[in-house]
Amino acid sequence: MGSAKLIVALGEYDTGWHDPVQSLARARVVAQQARAAGADLLVLPEMCASGFTMEADKFAEPPNGPSTRALSAIAKSHDLWIIAGLSMLRDGRYLNSALAFAPDGSLVATYDKQRLFGYAKETTVYTAGTDPCVIQIGGLSMGLFVCFDLRFPELFRAVAPEVDACVIIANWPSARQRHWEILTQARAIEDQCYVVAVNRIGEGDGLEYKGGSVIFDAWGERCDRPAADSSLRTGELSRSMVSSVREKFPLIEDKRRSPQAS
């Protein structure tokens, strides 16, 4: 249990704007690069098929919509775990969701963003999620979060005792890039777990995105590195590293569950 490890690829790319076909084609290329780099898990940005859209009536998809099926197929064809964001329509509500796919293509978890970005009118279009989401991947426990959630440390502290890592997917504009850099590192330090944070690049709806995707370990040290022969960055997550930090400097009462087979 203590030796569980996971190679994670930061799937930072230009998701484009309101063009799911083009974006998912780019995601396939990223998945190929992740597989070539030896990754077990690929993390893609928030609303990766559409960009951070408030036109949910046009771009939100039902649970078995074309983008969900495409991401499932990408996971299966490249034998990867994938975490990615989509604009979703479920039970008559629009939701900003993070979806987790297993290497066999099955959808194993869905997390709905709990803190909506009212500044961009997200609160008038989407319904906020009410529950955290913790999943097991490769023997590690991982909490899922979406973009603006990052500004609310209480959401992370609520799951910290039972996770090895927190995964944040985002469309975080360059105008607040410094906040992204500080807050991702802060969440790792204060919750003594890995933080895997993936932001998009490019332009969408008149906003510029500079990425800044990163992995911090449980000490708050950056631990991702460039992958060979691609623009991807990867990092190794280790359950024993988290255990060691929490034993040496006990801030978090460790309640991590025994990992399920995966």
Stockholm file with secondary structure:
# STOCKHOLM 1.0

chainA/1-262         MGSAKLIVALGEYDTGWHDPVQSLARARVVAQQARAAGADLLVLPEMCASGFTMEADKFAEPPNGPSTRALSAIAKSHDLWIIAGLSMLRDGRYLNSALAFAPDGSLVATYDKQRLFGYAKETTVYTAGTDPCVIQIGGLSMGLFVCFDLRFPELFRAVAPEVDACVIIANWPSARQRHWEILTQARAIEDQCYVVAVNRIGEGDGLEYKGGSVIFDAWGERCDRPAADSSLRTGELSRSMVSSVREKFPLIEDKRRSPQAS
#=GR chainA/1-262 SS CTTCEEEEEECCCBCCSSCHHHHHHHHHHHHHHHHHTTCSEEECCTTTTTCSCSCHHHHCBCTTSHHHHHHHHHHHHTTCEEEEEEEEEETTEEEEEEEEECTTSCEEEEEECSSCCGGGTHHHHSCCCCSCCEEEETTEEEEEEEGGGGGCHHHHHHHGGGCSEEEEEECCCGGGHHHHHHHHHHHHHHHTSEEEEEECEEEETTEEEECCCEEECTTSCBCCEECTTSSCEEEEEEHHHHHHHHHHSCCSCCCCCCCCCC
#=GC SS_cons         CTTCEEEEEECCCBCCSSCHHHHHHHHHHHHHHHHHTTCSEEECCTTTTTCSCSCHHHHCBCTTSHHHHHHHHHHHHTTCEEEEEEEEEETTEEEEEEEEECTTSCEEEEEECSSCCGGGTHHHHSCCCCSCCEEEETTEEEEEEEGGGGGCHHHHHHHGGGCSEEEEEECCCGGGHHHHHHHHHHHHHHHTSEEEEEECEEEETTEEEECCCEEECTTSCBCCEECTTSSCEEEEEEHHHHHHHHHHSCCSCCCCCCCCCC
//
